[in-house]
Amino acid sequence: MLQTLKDYQLNYLRVLKSSYKRYIHKNIDFPQKMIGLIGARGVGKTTFLLQYLQENDLPLAKKLYFSADAIEIESLFEIAYNFSKEGGKLLVIDEIHKYKNFEIELKKIYDMLDLHVIFSGSSALQLDNSKGDLSRRAVLYHMKGLSFREFIELKSSKKLPTFTYEKLFVDHENIAYEISSKLKIYEYWTEYLKMGYYPFYFENEGSYLLRLQETINTVIEVDIPSIFPIEYDKIIKLKKLIKFVCESKPFKINIKELSVKIGTSDYHTLYKYMEYLKRGKILNLLRAKTKGDNIFTKPDKLYLGNTNLHYAYCQNIEIGTIREVFFMSMFDDDVLSVPAKGDFLINNKYLVEVGSKNKTFKQIKDIPDSFVVADDIEIGHGNKIPLWLFGFLY
């Protein structure tokens, strides 16, 4: 078994083509004994793992990569134990969620073996304390799809900086001028919104949207049922829920109407479906800060997870929705909430209204720390900021 996995590893490394370093390379504290990388299907987790494996200074014999769904594996611990006996030091396990009770196996590896372990799993993955308390041992990092900045770097080969949102709010005019003087922002914008979030776009541009549809279906039909207790005949309801979000603007959710559309009278079940799709990064759920994050609390807004999903899954594209989806997709999940006025509240401080270049301050007039984030402008002024700049957060 171990020799077979090593042979597979050599083949994976031979076919590795990408040399581009994603933002996540700078974020991870690699000396940690056990690291988990969580992210949506297709965002580049496998590429990241293989890049790290390839560039690690250890001899090849002391490092091992395999995917938990590549071959029939009876015991993760036995593989790790035998690898450790041979002097192995770095163990990299991909698609860990495909292995039943992986938490218990990883806990044994952590407690009993002198191995540095990095594993990846679906964004729907949740480390369950009841299965070995792995949450105290593994440090988890969440990997997102390509930011607008990363997409431009891949298209243009130019190196571009990142900025915090706080920096954008106080210095956006100078930042936008500096960037737009080096490249034509709107040469990349529409292409990114339609097809730039998932790195596999650069493998075959022509079949991208078809592959993205297949990716969505795999998340719904394979990944989510492998993690959450949902019967196969209920998967159609998840697809109906996505279609409903496609056809709706992201405000004033009517749970009763939604229940009828999906075909379930149990609101708790509907909320669970929303949570499953949120964990799979197909949906984004946004609530007011006062409501907390209980899954059985009605969200105030429902979005698809990124703009590319709209072009792959929706028949009609609403540009106002696309703008909001882009803005939300550039932030971490716990940063944004729904305000009483405006579209988004950032960390309970900055109020944002998203719209076209003609968007006014009428809805957020005289509110401190309020901003209009506008599409179709290269450089803003005062409290009006270009929407594209928020693609430089990571």
C-alpha positions in Angstrom: 0.0 0.0 0.0 2.7 2.5 1.0 4.7 1.9 -2.2 1.5 2.3 -4.3 0.9 5.7 -2.6 4.5 6.8 -3.2 4.1 5.9 -6.9 0.9 7.9 -7.1 2.7 10.8 -5.4 5.5 10.8 -8.0 2.9 11.0 -10.8 1.0 13.9 -9.1 4.2 15.8 -8.8 5.2 15.2 -12.4 1.9 16.6 -13.8 1.8 19.6 -11.5 1.8 22.6 -13.8 1.0 25.7 -11.7 3.8 27.7 -10.2 1.6 30.6 -9.1 1.5 31.1 -5.4 -2.0 31.8 -3.9 -2.5 34.2 -1.0 -2.9 31.3 1.4 0.9 30.5 1.2 1.6 33.6 3.3 -1.2 33.0 5.8 -0.3 29.5 7.0 1.9 28.9 10.0 3.6 25.8 8.6 5.6 24.7 11.8 2.3 23.7 13.4 2.2 19.9 13.9 -1.2 19.4 12.3 -2.8 21.8 9.8 -6.2 21.6 8.1 -7.0 23.4 4.8 -10.7 23.8 4.3 -12.2 25.2 1.1 -14.8 24.8 -1.6 -14.3 22.2 -4.3 -12.3 23.7 -7.2 -10.5 26.6 -5.3 -7.1 25.0 -5.6 -6.5 23.1 -2.4 -4.8 20.1 -4.2 -2.5 22.4 -6.1 -1.5 24.2 -2.9 -0.7 20.9 -1.2 1.4 19.6 -4.1 3.3 22.9 -4.3 4.1 22.8 -0.6 5.2 19.2 -0.9 7.4 19.9 -3.9 9.1 22.9 -2.3 9.6 21.4 1.1 13.3 20.8 1.8 12.8 17.3 3.1 14.0 14.4 0.8 11.2 12.9 -1.2 11.4 9.6 0.8 10.5 11.5 4.0 7.3 13.1 2.6 4.1 11.5 1.4 1.0 12.8 -0.4 -2.2 10.9 -1.1 -5.9 11.6 -1.6 -8.3 9.8 0.8 -10.5 8.9 -2.2 -7.8 7.8 -4.6 -7.7 4.1 -3.5 -9.4 1.9 -1.0 -7.8 2.8 2.4 -8.5 0.6 5.4 -6.7 2.8 8.0 -5.2 6.2 7.8 -3.4 5.5 11.0 -1.8 2.4 9.6 -0.5 4.2 6.6 0.9 7.0 8.8 2.4 4.5 11.2 4.2 2.5 8.5 5.4 5.8 6.9 6.7 7.0 10.2 8.6 3.7 10.8 10.4 4.2 7.5 11.6 7.7 8.7 8.7 9.7 7.2 8.3 13.3 8.5 5.7 15.1 6.4 2.3 13.5 5.6 -0.2 15.3 3.3 -3.7 13.9 3.0 -6.1 15.4 0.5 -10.0 15.1 0.5 -10.0 13.9 4.1 -13.8 14.2 4.3 -14.1 11.1 2.1 -12.7 8.9 4.9 -15.2 7.9 7.5 -14.3 8.9 11.1 -11.2 10.6 10.0 -11.1 12.7 13.2 -10.4 9.7 15.3 -7.6 8.5 13.0 -6.0 12.0 12.8 -6.1 12.3 16.6 -4.2 9.0 16.9 -1.6 10.2 14.4 -1.2 13.5 16.3 -0.9 11.9 19.7 1.3 8.8 18.8 3.5 9.7 15.9 6.2 12.2 15.2 4.8 13.4 12.0 4.0 16.8 10.5 0.5 16.5 9.0 -1.4 18.7 6.6 -4.9 17.7 5.4 -7.5 19.2 3.2 -11.2 18.8 3.1 -14.5 20.2 1.9 -15.6 23.6 3.1 -18.6 21.8 4.5 -16.3 20.0 6.9 -16.8 20.6 10.6 -14.4 19.1 13.2 -16.7 17.3 15.6 -15.6 17.4 19.2 -17.4 14.1 19.9 -15.0 12.3 17.6 -11.7 12.6 19.3 -11.6 16.3 20.0 -9.5 17.1 16.9 -10.4 20.8 17.1 -7.8 21.2 19.9 -5.0 19.6 17.8 -5.5 20.8 14.3 -5.2 24.5 13.2 -7.7 25.1 10.4 -7.3 27.6 7.5 -10.1 28.4 5.1 -9.1 28.8 1.4 -11.2 31.0 -0.9 -11.3 31.2 -4.7 -9.2 33.6 -6.7 -9.6 37.3 -5.7 -9.8 39.9 -8.4 -6.2 40.8 -7.7 -5.0 37.1 -8.1 -6.9 36.8 -11.3 -5.2 39.9 -12.8 -1.8 38.6 -11.7 -2.4 35.3 -13.5 -3.7 37.0 -16.6 -1.1 39.8 -16.7 2.0 38.4 -14.8 2.1 41.7 -12.9 2.6 41.6 -9.1 0.0 43.5 -7.2 -0.4 44.4 -3.5 -3.2 43.6 -1.1 -4.9 46.1 1.2 -7.1 45.9 4.3 -10.6 47.3 4.0 -9.6 49.9 6.7 -6.8 51.1 4.4 -9.2 51.3 1.4 -11.6 53.5 3.4 -9.0 56.1 4.3 -6.7 56.0 1.2 -8.7 54.5 -1.7 -8.1 57.5 -4.1 -4.3 57.1 -4.0 -4.5 53.3 -4.1 -6.9 53.2 -7.1 -4.8 55.8 -9.0 -1.6 53.8 -8.3 -3.1 50.5 -9.6 -5.0 52.0 -12.5 -1.9 53.8 -13.8 -0.3 50.4 -14.3 -3.1 48.4 -15.9 -6.6 48.8 -17.4 -8.8 47.5 -14.6 -11.9 47.0 -16.8 -10.0 44.9 -19.3 -10.3 42.1 -16.6 -13.4 43.0 -14.7 -16.2 41.4 -16.7 -14.2 38.2 -17.4 -13.5 37.8 -13.7 -17.1 38.2 -12.6 -18.1 35.6 -15.2 -15.3 33.1 -15.0 -12.4 34.2 -12.8 -13.1 32.8 -9.3 -12.0 29.2 -9.7 -8.3 28.5 -10.8 -9.3 25.7 -13.2 -10.5 28.5 -15.6 -6.8 28.7 -16.7 -6.8 25.0 -17.6 -9.5 25.2 -20.2 -11.3 28.5 -20.7 -13.8 27.2 -23.2 -15.3 24.5 -21.0 -15.1 26.5 -17.7 -18.8 27.1 -17.1 -19.7 23.5 -18.0 -17.0 22.2 -15.5 -18.3 24.6 -12.9 -21.8 23.2 -13.3 -20.3 19.7 -12.8 -18.5 21.0 -9.7 -21.7 22.4 -8.2 -23.5 19.1 -8.8 -20.7 17.1 -7.2 -20.8 19.3 -4.1 -24.6 18.8 -3.9 -24.7 15.1 -4.8 -21.4 13.8 -3.3 -19.7 16.2 -0.8 -22.7 17.4 1.2 -24.3 13.9 1.6 -20.9 12.5 2.7 -20.8 15.0 5.6 -24.5 15.8 6.5 -27.4 13.5 7.2 -29.4 14.1 4.0 -31.2 11.4 2.0 -30.4 11.2 -1.7 -34.0 11.9 -2.7 -33.9 15.2 -0.9 -30.9 16.5 -3.0 -33.4 17.8 -5.6 -34.6 20.3 -2.9 -31.1 21.7 -2.6 -31.0 22.3 -6.3 -34.5 24.0 -6.2 -33.2 26.2 -3.4 -30.2 27.3 -5.6 -32.6 28.0 -8.5 -34.8 30.1 -6.2 -31.8 32.2 -5.1 -30.8 32.6 -8.8 -34.2 34.1 -9.6 -34.5 36.4 -6.5 -33.0 39.6 -5.5 -31.0 39.3 -2.2 -33.5 40.9 0.2 -36.7 40.4 2.1 -36.7 36.6 2.2 -40.2 35.1 2.5 -39.7 31.8 4.3 -43.3 30.7 3.6 -43.0 31.3 -0.1 -39.5 29.7 -0.2 -40.9 26.6 1.6 -43.6 26.2 -1.0 -41.0 26.6 -3.9 -38.7 24.0 -2.3 -41.4 21.6 -1.4 -41.0 21.4 2.4 -43.3 22.6 5.1 -40.8 22.2 7.9 -38.9 25.4 8.4 -36.2 23.8 10.4 -35.5 21.4 7.5 -35.3 24.4 5.1 -32.9 26.2 7.4 -30.7 23.0 7.5 -30.7 22.9 3.7 -29.5 26.6 3.7 -26.8 25.7 6.1 -25.6 22.7 4.1 -25.3 24.9 1.0 -23.6 27.6 2.9 -21.0 25.1 4.3 -20.5 23.9 0.7 -19.8 27.5 -0.4 -22.7 27.4 -2.8 -24.8 29.9 -0.8 -23.9 32.8 1.4 -26.4 33.7 4.2 -26.4 37.1 5.8 -28.1 38.1 9.0 -28.4 41.2 11.2 -25.7 41.3 13.9 -28.3 41.2 16.6 -29.6 37.8 15.3 -26.3 35.9 15.8 -25.5 32.9 13.6 -27.9 30.3 14.8 -28.8 28.1 11.8 -32.5 28.1 12.8 -32.7 31.9 12.6 -34.0 33.3 9.3 -31.3 34.9 7.2 -32.0 38.5 6.0 -30.3 37.9 2.7 -29.4 34.9 0.5 -26.7 35.0 -2.1 -24.9 32.5 -4.2 -21.3 32.0 -3.0 -19.6 33.9 -5.8 -20.5 35.7 -9.1 -19.3 32.8 -11.3 -22.0 30.6 -9.9 -24.7 33.0 -11.3 -23.3 32.6 -14.8 -23.1 28.8 -14.5 -26.4 28.2 -12.8 -28.8 31.1 -13.5 -30.7 31.9 -16.6 -31.1 35.6 -15.9 -28.3 37.7 -14.5 -29.2 40.8 -12.4 -26.2 43.2 -12.4 -27.2 44.7 -9.0 -27.1 41.2 -7.5 -23.7 40.5 -9.1 -22.2 43.6 -7.5 -23.4 42.6 -4.1 -22.3 39.0 -4.5 -18.8 40.1 -5.6 -18.5 42.4 -2.6 -19.6 39.7 -0.1 -17.4 37.0 -1.7 -14.2 39.0 -1.0 -14.8 39.0 2.8 -14.5 36.3 5.4 -17.9 34.9 6.5 -18.0 36.5 9.9 -17.2 40.1 8.9 -20.4 41.2 7.2 -23.9 41.6 8.6 -27.2 43.2 7.5 -27.7 46.8 8.7 -30.9 48.7 9.3 -30.0 51.0 6.3 -27.6 50.2 3.4 -26.5 46.9 2.1 -23.6 45.7 4.4 -22.2 46.5 7.8 -18.5 45.6 8.1 -17.4 44.5 11.6 -20.3 46.5 13.1 -18.6 49.8 12.1 -18.5 50.6 8.4 -21.8 51.0 6.5 -21.7 50.2 2.8 -24.2 50.8 0.0 -23.3 49.0 -3.3 -24.4 50.2 -6.7 -23.6 51.7 -10.1 -21.5 54.8 -10.6 -24.7 56.9 -10.3 -25.5 55.6 -6.8 -26.1 58.4 -4.4 -25.8 58.6 -0.6 -29.5 59.1 -0.1 -30.1 55.8 1.8 -27.2 56.3 4.1 -27.1 60.1 4.4 -25.4 61.6 7.5 -24.5 58.2 9.0 -20.9 58.1 10.3 -18.5 55.8 8.5 -20.8 55.2 5.6 -19.6 54.7 2.0 -21.0 54.1 -1.4 -19.1 51.3 -3.2 -19.7 51.9 -6.9 -19.2 49.9 -10.0 -18.1 51.4 -13.4 -15.6 53.8 -11.9 -11.8 53.5 -11.9 -11.1 56.1 -9.1 -13.4 57.3 -6.4 -13.7 60.4 -4.4 -14.4 61.1 -0.8 -16.7 58.4 0.5 -17.4 56.9 -2.9 -15.1 53.9 -3.5 -14.6 51.8 -6.7 -16.2 48.3 -6.2 -13.2 46.6 -8.0 -10.8 47.7 -5.2 -12.4 45.2 -2.8 -10.9 42.5 -5.0 -7.5 43.5 -3.5 -8.3 42.4 0.1 -6.4 39.1 -0.4 
